[in-house]
Amino acid sequence: MLVLTRKVGERILIGDNIVIQVVEFNRGSVKLGIEAPETVSIFRYEVYERIQEENLRSSKAGDSFDIKKAAQAWRRSKG
């Protein structure tokens, strides 16, 4: 794991086309802005874990499950 120290407004580049910027730091939390192509899926880790758990349950039940469709449905439900 690479650990970096950044100040508000500073950025990190991942590959050629993903930029992460520290937007705000307040009371022990950090707000990050992420610029990435639309083809790159970006999830909070806890949401990704839930999707994977559901994927595993669905595969055991014999149902097909599409992670991208599930993510889109979840995004729509959050407004």
Distance bins in CASP14 RR format, pairs under 12 A and 6 or more apart:
PFRMAT RR
TARGET T0000
AUTHOR 0000-0000-0000
RMODE 2
METHOD distances of the structure
MODEL  1
2 12 0 0 0 0 1 0 0 0 0 0 0
2 14 0 0 0 0 0 1 0 0 0 0 0
2 20 0 0 0 0 0 1 0 0 0 0 0
3 12 0 0 0 0 0 1 0 0 0 0 0
4 10 0 0 0 0 1 0 0 0 0 0 0
4 11 0 0 0 0 0 1 0 0 0 0 0
4 12 1 0 0 1 0 0 0 0 0 0 0
4 13 0 0 0 0 0 1 0 0 0 0 0
4 14 0 0 0 0 0 1 0 0 0 0 0
4 20 0 0 0 0 1 0 0 0 0 0 0
4 22 0 0 0 0 1 0 0 0 0 0 0
4 30 0 0 0 0 0 1 0 0 0 0 0
5 12 0 0 0 0 0 1 0 0 0 0 0
5 22 0 0 0 0 1 0 0 0 0 0 0
5 25 0 0 0 0 0 1 0 0 0 0 0
5 30 0 0 0 0 0 1 0 0 0 0 0
6 12 1 0 0 1 0 0 0 0 0 0 0
6 13 0 0 0 0 0 1 0 0 0 0 0
6 19 0 0 0 0 0 1 0 0 0 0 0
6 20 0 0 0 0 1 0 0 0 0 0 0
6 21 0 0 0 0 1 0 0 0 0 0 0
6 22 1 0 1 0 0 0 0 0 0 0 0
6 23 0 0 0 0 0 1 0 0 0 0 0
6 25 0 0 0 0 1 0 0 0 0 0 0
6 30 0 0 0 0 1 0 0 0 0 0 0
6 32 0 0 0 0 1 0 0 0 0 0 0
6 33 0 0 0 0 0 1 0 0 0 0 0
7 21 0 0 0 0 0 1 0 0 0 0 0
7 22 1 0 0 1 0 0 0 0 0 0 0
7 23 0 0 0 0 0 1 0 0 0 0 0
7 24 0 0 0 0 0 1 0 0 0 0 0
7 25 0 0 0 0 1 0 0 0 0 0 0
7 30 0 0 0 0 0 1 0 0 0 0 0
8 21 0 0 0 0 1 0 0 0 0 0 0
8 22 1 0 1 0 0 0 0 0 0 0 0
8 23 1 0 0 1 0 0 0 0 0 0 0
8 24 1 0 0 1 0 0 0 0 0 0 0
8 25 1 0 1 0 0 0 0 0 0 0 0
8 26 0 0 0 0 1 0 0 0 0 0 0
8 30 0 0 0 0 1 0 0 0 0 0 0
8 31 0 0 0 0 1 0 0 0 0 0 0
8 32 0 0 0 0 0 1 0 0 0 0 0
8 33 0 0 0 0 0 1 0 0 0 0 0
9 19 0 0 0 0 0 1 0 0 0 0 0
9 20 0 0 0 0 0 1 0 0 0 0 0
9 21 1 0 1 0 0 0 0 0 0 0 0
9 22 1 0 1 0 0 0 0 0 0 0 0
9 23 1 0 0 1 0 0 0 0 0 0 0
9 24 0 0 0 0 1 0 0 0 0 0 0
9 25 0 0 0 0 1 0 0 0 0 0 0
9 30 0 0 0 0 0 1 0 0 0 0 0
9 31 0 0 0 0 0 1 0 0 0 0 0
9 32 0 0 0 0 0 1 0 0 0 0 0
9 33 0 0 0 0 1 0 0 0 0 0 0
10 19 0 0 0 0 0 1 0 0 0 0 0
10 20 0 0 0 0 1 0 0 0 0 0 0
10 21 1 0 0 1 0 0 0 0 0 0 0
10 22 1 0 1 0 0 0 0 0 0 0 0
10 23 0 0 0 0 0 1 0 0 0 0 0
10 25 0 0 0 0 0 1 0 0 0 0 0
10 30 0 0 0 0 0 1 0 0 0 0 0
10 32 0 0 0 0 0 1 0 0 0 0 0
10 33 0 0 0 0 0 1 0 0 0 0 0
11 18 0 0 0 0 0 1 0 0 0 0 0
11 19 1 0 1 0 0 0 0 0 0 0 0
11 20 1 0 0 1 0 0 0 0 0 0 0
11 21 1 0 1 0 0 0 0 0 0 0 0
11 22 1 0 0 1 0 0 0 0 0 0 0
11 23 0 0 0 0 0 1 0 0 0 0 0
11 32 0 0 0 0 0 1 0 0 0 0 0
11 33 0 0 0 0 1 0 0 0 0 0 0
11 34 0 0 0 0 0 1 0 0 0 0 0
11 35 0 0 0 0 1 0 0 0 0 0 0
12 18 0 0 0 0 1 0 0 0 0 0 0
12 19 1 0 0 1 0 0 0 0 0 0 0
12 20 1 0 1 0 0 0 0 0 0 0 0
12 21 1 0 0 1 0 0 0 0 0 0 0
12 22 0 0 0 0 1 0 0 0 0 0 0
12 32 0 0 0 0 1 0 0 0 0 0 0
12 33 0 0 0 0 0 1 0 0 0 0 0
12 34 0 0 0 0 1 0 0 0 0 0 0
12 35 0 0 0 0 0 1 0 0 0 0 0
13 19 1 0 1 0 0 0 0 0 0 0 0
13 20 0 0 0 0 1 0 0 0 0 0 0
13 21 0 0 0 0 0 1 0 0 0 0 0
13 34 0 0 0 0 0 1 0 0 0 0 0
13 35 0 0 0 0 1 0 0 0 0 0 0
13 36 0 0 0 0 0 1 0 0 0 0 0
14 20 1 0 0 1 0 0 0 0 0 0 0
14 21 0 0 0 0 0 1 0 0 0 0 0
14 34 0 0 0 0 1 0 0 0 0 0 0
14 35 0 0 0 0 0 1 0 0 0 0 0
14 36 0 0 0 0 1 0 0 0 0 0 0
14 37 0 0 0 0 0 1 0 0 0 0 0
14 40 0 0 0 0 1 0 0 0 0 0 0
14 42 0 0 0 0 0 1 0 0 0 0 0
15 35 0 0 0 0 0 1 0 0 0 0 0
15 36 0 0 0 0 0 1 0 0 0 0 0
15 37 0 0 0 0 0 1 0 0 0 0 0
15 40 0 0 0 0 0 1 0 0 0 0 0
16 35 0 0 0 0 0 1 0 0 0 0 0
16 36 0 0 0 0 0 1 0 0 0 0 0
16 37 0 0 0 0 0 1 0 0 0 0 0
16 40 0 0 0 0 0 1 0 0 0 0 0
17 34 0 0 0 0 0 1 0 0 0 0 0
17 35 0 0 0 0 1 0 0 0 0 0 0
17 36 1 0 0 1 0 0 0 0 0 0 0
17 37 1 0 1 0 0 0 0 0 0 0 0
17 38 0 0 0 0 0 1 0 0 0 0 0
17 39 0 0 0 0 1 0 0 0 0 0 0
17 40 0 0 0 0 1 0 0 0 0 0 0
18 32 0 0 0 0 0 1 0 0 0 0 0
18 33 0 0 0 0 0 1 0 0 0 0 0
18 34 1 0 0 1 0 0 0 0 0 0 0
18 35 1 0 0 1 0 0 0 0 0 0 0
18 36 1 0 1 0 0 0 0 0 0 0 0
18 37 1 0 0 1 0 0 0 0 0 0 0
18 39 0 0 0 0 0 1 0 0 0 0 0
18 40 1 0 0 1 0 0 0 0 0 0 0
18 41 0 0 0 0 0 1 0 0 0 0 0
18 42 0 0 0 0 1 0 0 0 0 0 0
19 32 0 0 0 0 0 1 0 0 0 0 0
19 33 0 0 0 0 1 0 0 0 0 0 0
19 34 1 0 0 1 0 0 0 0 0 0 0
19 35 1 0 1 0 0 0 0 0 0 0 0
19 36 1 0 0 1 0 0 0 0 0 0 0
19 37 0 0 0 0 0 1 0 0 0 0 0
19 40 0 0 0 0 0 1 0 0 0 0 0
20 30 0 0 0 0 0 1 0 0 0 0 0
20 31 0 0 0 0 0 1 0 0 0 0 0
20 32 1 0 1 0 0 0 0 0 0 0 0
20 33 1 0 0 1 0 0 0 0 0 0 0
20 34 1 0 1 0 0 0 0 0 0 0 0
20 35 1 0 0 1 0 0 0 0 0 0 0
20 36 0 0 0 0 1 0 0 0 0 0 0
20 42 0 0 0 0 0 1 0 0 0 0 0
21 30 0 0 0 0 0 1 0 0 0 0 0
21 31 0 0 0 0 1 0 0 0 0 0 0
21 32 1 0 0 1 0 0 0 0 0 0 0
21 33 1 0 1 0 0 0 0 0 0 0 0
21 34 1 0 0 1 0 0 0 0 0 0 0
21 35 1 0 0 1 0 0 0 0 0 0 0
21 36 0 0 0 0 0 1 0 0 0 0 0
22 29 0 0 0 0 0 1 0 0 0 0 0
22 30 1 0 0 1 0 0 0 0 0 0 0
22 31 1 0 0 1 0 0 0 0 0 0 0
22 32 1 0 0 1 0 0 0 0 0 0 0
22 33 1 0 0 1 0 0 0 0 0 0 0
22 34 0 0 0 0 0 1 0 0 0 0 0
23 29 0 0 0 0 0 1 0 0 0 0 0
23 30 0 0 0 0 1 0 0 0 0 0 0
23 31 1 0 1 0 0 0 0 0 0 0 0
23 32 1 0 0 1 0 0 0 0 0 0 0
23 33 1 0 1 0 0 0 0 0 0 0 0
23 34 0 0 0 0 1 0 0 0 0 0 0
23 35 0 0 0 0 0 1 0 0 0 0 0
24 30 1 0 0 1 0 0 0 0 0 0 0
24 31 1 1 0 0 0 0 0 0 0 0 0
24 32 0 0 0 0 1 0 0 0 0 0 0
24 33 0 0 0 0 1 0 0 0 0 0 0
25 31 1 0 0 1 0 0 0 0 0 0 0
25 32 0 0 0 0 0 1 0 0 0 0 0
32 42 0 0 0 0 0 1 0 0 0 0 0
32 44 0 0 0 0 0 1 0 0 0 0 0
33 42 0 0 0 0 1 0 0 0 0 0 0
34 40 0 0 0 0 1 0 0 0 0 0 0
34 41 0 0 0 0 0 1 0 0 0 0 0
34 42 1 0 1 0 0 0 0 0 0 0 0
34 43 0 0 0 0 0 1 0 0 0 0 0
34 44 0 0 0 0 0 1 0 0 0 0 0
35 42 0 0 0 0 0 1 0 0 0 0 0
36 42 1 0 0 1 0 0 0 0 0 0 0
36 43 0 0 0 0 0 1 0 0 0 0 0
38 68 0 0 0 0 0 1 0 0 0 0 0
38 72 0 0 0 0 0 1 0 0 0 0 0
39 68 0 0 0 0 0 1 0 0 0 0 0
40 68 0 0 0 0 0 1 0 0 0 0 0
40 71 0 0 0 0 0 1 0 0 0 0 0
41 47 0 0 0 0 0 1 0 0 0 0 0
41 48 0 0 0 0 1 0 0 0 0 0 0
41 51 0 0 0 0 1 0 0 0 0 0 0
41 66 0 0 0 0 0 1 0 0 0 0 0
41 67 1 0 0 1 0 0 0 0 0 0 0
41 68 1 0 0 1 0 0 0 0 0 0 0
41 69 0 0 0 0 0 1 0 0 0 0 0
41 70 0 0 0 0 0 1 0 0 0 0 0
41 71 1 0 0 1 0 0 0 0 0 0 0
41 72 0 0 0 0 1 0 0 0 0 0 0
41 74 0 0 0 0 0 1 0 0 0 0 0
41 75 0 0 0 0 0 1 0 0 0 0 0
42 48 0 0 0 0 1 0 0 0 0 0 0
42 71 0 0 0 0 1 0 0 0 0 0 0
42 75 0 0 0 0 0 1 0 0 0 0 0
43 49 0 0 0 0 1 0 0 0 0 0 0
43 50 0 0 0 0 1 0 0 0 0 0 0
43 51 1 0 0 1 0 0 0 0 0 0 0
43 52 0 0 0 0 1 0 0 0 0 0 0
43 67 0 0 0 0 1 0 0 0 0 0 0
43 68 0 0 0 0 0 1 0 0 0 0 0
43 70 0 0 0 0 0 1 0 0 0 0 0
43 71 1 0 0 1 0 0 0 0 0 0 0
43 72 0 0 0 0 0 1 0 0 0 0 0
43 74 0 0 0 0 1 0 0 0 0 0 0
43 75 0 0 0 0 1 0 0 0 0 0 0
44 50 0 0 0 0 1 0 0 0 0 0 0
44 51 0 0 0 0 0 1 0 0 0 0 0
44 71 0 0 0 0 0 1 0 0 0 0 0
44 74 0 0 0 0 0 1 0 0 0 0 0
44 75 0 0 0 0 0 1 0 0 0 0 0
44 78 0 0 0 0 0 1 0 0 0 0 0
45 51 0 0 0 0 0 1 0 0 0 0 0
45 52 0 0 0 0 0 1 0 0 0 0 0
46 52 0 0 0 0 0 1 0 0 0 0 0
46 53 0 0 0 0 0 1 0 0 0 0 0
46 74 0 0 0 0 0 1 0 0 0 0 0
47 53 0 0 0 0 0 1 0 0 0 0 0
47 54 0 0 0 0 0 1 0 0 0 0 0
47 67 0 0 0 0 0 1 0 0 0 0 0
47 70 0 0 0 0 1 0 0 0 0 0 0
47 71 0 0 0 0 1 0 0 0 0 0 0
47 73 0 0 0 0 0 1 0 0 0 0 0
47 74 1 0 0 1 0 0 0 0 0 0 0
47 75 0 0 0 0 1 0 0 0 0 0 0
47 77 0 0 0 0 0 1 0 0 0 0 0
47 78 0 0 0 0 1 0 0 0 0 0 0
48 54 0 0 0 0 0 1 0 0 0 0 0
48 55 0 0 0 0 0 1 0 0 0 0 0
48 67 0 0 0 0 1 0 0 0 0 0 0
48 70 0 0 0 0 0 1 0 0 0 0 0
48 71 0 0 0 0 1 0 0 0 0 0 0
48 74 0 0 0 0 0 1 0 0 0 0 0
49 55 0 0 0 0 0 1 0 0 0 0 0
49 56 0 0 0 0 0 1 0 0 0 0 0
50 56 0 0 0 0 0 1 0 0 0 0 0
50 57 0 0 0 0 0 1 0 0 0 0 0
50 67 0 0 0 0 0 1 0 0 0 0 0
50 70 0 0 0 0 1 0 0 0 0 0 0
50 71 0 0 0 0 0 1 0 0 0 0 0
50 74 0 0 0 0 1 0 0 0 0 0 0
51 57 0 0 0 0 0 1 0 0 0 0 0
51 58 0 0 0 0 0 1 0 0 0 0 0
51 65 0 0 0 0 1 0 0 0 0 0 0
51 66 0 0 0 0 0 1 0 0 0 0 0
51 67 1 0 1 0 0 0 0 0 0 0 0
51 68 0 0 0 0 1 0 0 0 0 0 0
51 69 0 0 0 0 0 1 0 0 0 0 0
51 70 1 0 1 0 0 0 0 0 0 0 0
51 71 1 0 0 1 0 0 0 0 0 0 0
51 72 0 0 0 0 0 1 0 0 0 0 0
51 73 0 0 0 0 0 1 0 0 0 0 0
51 74 1 0 0 1 0 0 0 0 0 0 0
51 75 0 0 0 0 0 1 0 0 0 0 0
52 58 0 0 0 0 0 1 0 0 0 0 0
52 59 0 0 0 0 0 1 0 0 0 0 0
52 65 0 0 0 0 0 1 0 0 0 0 0
52 67 1 0 0 1 0 0 0 0 0 0 0
52 70 0 0 0 0 0 1 0 0 0 0 0
52 71 0 0 0 0 0 1 0 0 0 0 0
53 59 0 0 0 0 0 1 0 0 0 0 0
53 60 0 0 0 0 0 1 0 0 0 0 0
53 65 0 0 0 0 0 1 0 0 0 0 0
53 67 0 0 0 0 0 1 0 0 0 0 0
53 70 0 0 0 0 0 1 0 0 0 0 0
54 60 0 0 0 0 0 1 0 0 0 0 0
54 61 0 0 0 0 0 1 0 0 0 0 0
54 63 0 0 0 0 0 1 0 0 0 0 0
54 65 1 0 0 1 0 0 0 0 0 0 0
54 66 0 0 0 0 0 1 0 0 0 0 0
54 67 0 0 0 0 1 0 0 0 0 0 0
54 69 0 0 0 0 0 1 0 0 0 0 0
54 70 1 0 0 1 0 0 0 0 0 0 0
54 71 0 0 0 0 0 1 0 0 0 0 0
54 73 0 0 0 0 0 1 0 0 0 0 0
54 74 0 0 0 0 0 1 0 0 0 0 0
55 61 0 0 0 0 0 1 0 0 0 0 0
55 62 0 0 0 0 0 1 0 0 0 0 0
55 63 0 0 0 0 1 0 0 0 0 0 0
55 64 0 0 0 0 1 0 0 0 0 0 0
55 65 1 0 1 0 0 0 0 0 0 0 0
55 66 0 0 0 0 1 0 0 0 0 0 0
55 67 1 0 0 1 0 0 0 0 0 0 0
55 68 0 0 0 0 0 1 0 0 0 0 0
55 69 0 0 0 0 0 1 0 0 0 0 0
55 70 1 0 0 1 0 0 0 0 0 0 0
55 71 0 0 0 0 0 1 0 0 0 0 0
56 62 0 0 0 0 0 1 0 0 0 0 0
56 63 0 0 0 0 0 1 0 0 0 0 0
56 65 0 0 0 0 1 0 0 0 0 0 0
56 67 0 0 0 0 0 1 0 0 0 0 0
57 63 0 0 0 0 1 0 0 0 0 0 0
57 65 0 0 0 0 1 0 0 0 0 0 0
57 70 0 0 0 0 0 1 0 0 0 0 0
58 64 1 0 0 1 0 0 0 0 0 0 0
58 65 1 1 0 0 0 0 0 0 0 0 0
58 66 0 0 0 0 1 0 0 0 0 0 0
58 67 0 0 0 0 0 1 0 0 0 0 0
58 69 0 0 0 0 0 1 0 0 0 0 0
58 70 0 0 0 0 1 0 0 0 0 0 0
59 65 1 0 0 1 0 0 0 0 0 0 0
59 66 0 0 0 0 0 1 0 0 0 0 0
59 67 0 0 0 0 0 1 0 0 0 0 0
63 70 0 0 0 0 0 1 0 0 0 0 0
64 70 0 0 0 0 0 1 0 0 0 0 0
65 71 0 0 0 0 0 1 0 0 0 0 0
65 73 0 0 0 0 0 1 0 0 0 0 0
66 72 0 0 0 0 1 0 0 0 0 0 0
66 73 0 0 0 0 1 0 0 0 0 0 0
67 73 0 0 0 0 0 1 0 0 0 0 0
67 74 0 0 0 0 0 1 0 0 0 0 0
68 74 0 0 0 0 0 1 0 0 0 0 0
68 75 0 0 0 0 0 1 0 0 0 0 0
69 75 0 0 0 0 0 1 0 0 0 0 0
69 76 0 0 0 0 0 1 0 0 0 0 0
70 76 0 0 0 0 0 1 0 0 0 0 0
70 77 0 0 0 0 0 1 0 0 0 0 0
71 77 0 0 0 0 0 1 0 0 0 0 0
71 78 0 0 0 0 0 1 0 0 0 0 0
72 78 0 0 0 0 0 1 0 0 0 0 0
72 79 0 0 0 0 0 1 0 0 0 0 0
73 79 0 0 0 0 0 1 0 0 0 0 0
END
